[in-house]
């Protein structure tokens, strides 16, 4: 089932869950269940958060026997992410679901 938001609704929901710091926003990978906040991605890869599992940034794409954190799932692949964000220009961007604040804090502790 696809959940659809306008871009403004998505941003409002992210702020409601995580506050004003965008680096606190966290997503749940629908394939492996890993929860990753934007701050866990390198600055060069933060634009991929919510569309790619953190495993892709950590090495899952280059290692077919990957056993590290996350997986290689992407929301824009053959099987799209479960959330659809409709941008102001009408484009639909697929996304991972937002985590809730408590789950994100528990997952990203350390």
Buried (B, 14 or more C-beta within 10 A) or exposed (E): EEEEBEBEEBBEBBBEBBEEEBEBBBBBBBBBEBBBBBBBBEEEBBEBBBBBBBBBBBEBBEEEEBEEBBBBBBBEEEEBBBBBBBEEEEEEBBBBBBBBBEBBBEBBEE
